[in-house]
C-alpha cells in the first residue's frame, strides 16, 4: 500500500510520550503514530453482528443461488471488520449449527436460541450480556447491499442509540412502511392501501445498536 508524507503539529509532551513508547517498542516515530491511528479506527469499527434467523417460516435457510440465504448474509460481512457473529435461532438451531459450525469463513459463530420466539426485543435481551459495544444486527432472510461504513458514520455523527437502514420500493402495500420526521423514524404503517402510504421506505433489515 502506498504511503503519503504528512506534517503534524502536536503538543510537546504528547510527542515526548510517543517517542518514549517508540523507544520501548523499537520503532520510529512515524511507525508509532501510524500504529496509534490504525488502532483508533480498528476500535471504532463494528466487530460483532447479531443475525435473526429463527423465523417460523425458516426463510433464512431457504436455498438461493446454491446455498442458504443466511450464508449469503454472512458472506457479505467479509471485509467489513466483523469478527464475531451471533446467530439468534429458534427450533432450527441444530440445522443451522450443522451448516455453519463454530467458525465460518474466518468468522467466529455463536448461537442463542428461543424455542418460542417473542419478537426482536426479546431476542436482543438474550444477548444483552454478550455485547459491550456498538454492534450490527441483521435479518437472516434479507439480502441487502447497505454501506455499513457509511451507516456507522451516520450512527456516530448523530450520537444515536439505534440506526435502521431503509430502502425504497415501488409498491409498499405489502410491507410495513416507515413514517418519518426528517431522518427520525416515528413508526411503521403495516401494509397501507395504495395511495395512502406515508412513504415508499421500508425496513432493509439492517440495524446498528449501541452508543
C-alpha positions in Angstrom: 0.0 0.0 0.0 1.4 3.4 -1.0 2.2 5.9 1.7 1.9 9.7 1.8 4.1 12.1 3.9 2.1 14.4 6.2 3.0 17.1 8.7 1.5 17.1 12.2 1.6 19.7 14.9 1.3 18.1 18.4 1.7 19.2 22.0 5.3 18.8 23.1 4.5 16.5 26.0 2.5 14.3 23.7 5.4 14.0 21.3 7.7 13.0 24.2 5.2 10.3 25.2 5.1 9.0 21.6 8.9 9.0 21.4 9.2 7.2 24.7 6.8 4.5 23.6 8.6 4.3 20.3 11.9 3.6 22.1 10.2 0.8 24.1 8.8 -0.8 21.0 11.9 -0.2 19.0 10.1 1.6 16.1 10.5 5.1 14.7 8.1 7.9 15.5 6.2 7.6 12.2 5.5 3.9 12.7 4.4 4.6 16.2 1.9 7.3 15.1 0.7 5.1 12.3 0.0 2.2 14.7 -1.9 4.5 17.1 -4.1 5.8 14.2 -4.8 2.3 12.9 -5.8 1.1 16.4 -8.1 4.1 16.7 -10.0 3.2 13.5 -9.9 -0.5 14.3 -11.5 0.1 17.7 -14.3 2.2 16.1 -15.3 -0.4 13.6 -18.1 -2.9 14.1 -16.8 -6.3 15.4 -20.0 -8.2 16.3 -23.0 -8.9 14.2 -26.2 -10.5 15.6 -28.4 -12.2 13.0 -32.1 -13.1 13.4 -32.6 -16.5 11.8 -35.2 -18.2 13.9 -38.2 -17.2 11.9 -41.0 -19.6 11.9 -41.1 -20.0 8.2 -37.4 -20.8 8.1 -36.7 -18.4 5.3 -33.1 -17.9 6.3 -32.2 -21.5 5.4 -34.0 -21.4 2.0 -31.6 -22.1 -0.8 -30.8 -19.2 -3.2 -28.0 -19.3 -5.8 -26.8 -22.7 -4.5 -26.7 -22.0 -0.7 -28.9 -20.8 2.2 -29.9 -17.2 2.2 -28.2 -16.9 5.7 -24.9 -18.0 4.1 -25.1 -15.1 1.7 -26.0 -12.7 4.6 -22.9 -13.8 6.5 -20.7 -13.8 3.4 -21.4 -10.1 2.9 -19.8 -9.4 6.2 -16.4 -10.4 4.8 -14.0 -7.4 4.8 -16.3 -5.3 7.0 -14.3 -5.7 10.2 -16.8 -8.1 11.7 -15.1 -10.9 13.6 -17.9 -12.5 15.6 -21.4 -13.5 14.5 -24.2 -14.4 17.0 -27.0 -16.4 15.3 -30.4 -15.9 17.0 -32.1 -19.2 16.2 -35.3 -20.9 17.0 -36.2 -24.6 16.6 -33.9 -24.6 13.6 -30.8 -24.2 15.7 -29.4 -27.7 15.0 -29.9 -27.4 11.3 -28.1 -24.1 11.2 -25.3 -25.3 13.5 -24.7 -28.3 11.3 -24.2 -25.9 8.3 -22.2 -23.2 9.9 -20.4 -24.8 12.9 -18.4 -22.6 15.3 -16.4 -20.9 12.5 -17.5 -19.9 9.1 -15.2 -18.2 6.5 -12.9 -17.0 9.3 -15.8 -15.6 11.4 -16.5 -16.9 14.9 -20.0 -18.2 15.2 -22.1 -18.3 18.4 -25.7 -19.5 18.9 -28.5 -18.2 21.1 -31.9 -19.9 20.7 -35.5 -19.2 21.6 -37.9 -22.2 21.5 -40.8 -19.7 21.2 -39.6 -16.5 19.5 -41.3 -13.5 21.1 -40.0 -10.8 18.8 -37.0 -8.6 18.2 -36.8 -7.0 21.7 -37.0 -10.4 23.4 -34.2 -11.8 21.2 -31.9 -8.9 21.8 -32.4 -9.1 25.6 -30.9 -12.6 25.4 -27.6 -11.2 24.1 -27.5 -8.1 26.2 -24.6 -9.5 28.3 -22.8 -10.8 25.3 -22.2 -7.4 23.7 -20.4 -4.5 25.2 -20.1 -2.0 22.4 -21.8 -0.9 19.2 -22.9 -3.8 17.2 -24.6 -4.7 13.9 -28.0 -6.5 13.7 -29.2 -8.2 10.5 -32.3 -10.2 9.4 -31.1 -13.6 8.3 -33.6 -13.9 5.4 -33.0 -10.4 3.9 -30.2 -9.7 1.4 -29.1 -6.1 1.1 -26.1 -4.0 0.0 -26.1 -1.4 2.8 -22.8 0.5 3.1 -22.0 -0.4 6.7 -19.1 2.0 7.0 -21.3 4.9 5.9 -24.2 3.8 8.2 -21.8 3.6 11.2 -20.5 7.1 10.4 -24.1 8.4 10.5 -24.8 6.5 13.7 -21.8 8.0 15.4 -22.2 11.5 14.0 -25.8 11.7 15.3 -24.9 10.1 18.6 -27.7 7.6 18.0 -28.6 4.6 20.2 -30.3 2.8 17.3 -29.9 3.4 13.5 -32.0 1.5 11.0 -31.4 1.2 7.2 -34.4 1.8 5.0 -34.8 1.0 1.3 -37.3 2.3 -1.3 -39.8 0.1 -3.1 -42.2 1.0 -5.9 -45.2 -0.7 -4.3 -45.0 -0.6 -0.5 -48.5 -2.0 0.1 -47.2 -5.4 1.1 -44.8 -4.1 3.7 -44.5 -2.1 6.9 -43.9 1.5 5.6 -41.8 4.0 7.6 -43.3 7.2 8.9 -40.6 9.8 9.1 -39.9 13.2 10.6 -36.7 14.3 8.9 -34.3 11.4 9.5 -36.1 10.2 12.5 -38.4 7.1 12.2 -41.6 7.7 14.1 -43.1 4.3 13.4 -44.4 1.9 10.7 -47.7 1.6 9.0 -48.4 -2.0 8.1 -49.5 -2.7 4.5 -51.1 0.6 3.7 -53.6 0.9 1.0 -52.3 2.1 -2.4 -52.1 5.9 -2.5 -52.2 6.2 1.4 -48.6 5.2 2.1 -46.8 7.6 4.4 -43.6 7.0 2.3 -42.1 4.4 0.0 -39.5 3.4 2.5 -39.4 0.0 4.2 -37.1 -1.7 6.7 -33.9 -3.0 4.9 -33.2 -5.5 7.7 -30.0 -3.8 8.9 -29.5 -2.1 12.2 -26.7 -0.6 14.3 -27.3 -0.6 18.0 -25.3 0.9 20.9 -23.8 4.2 21.8 
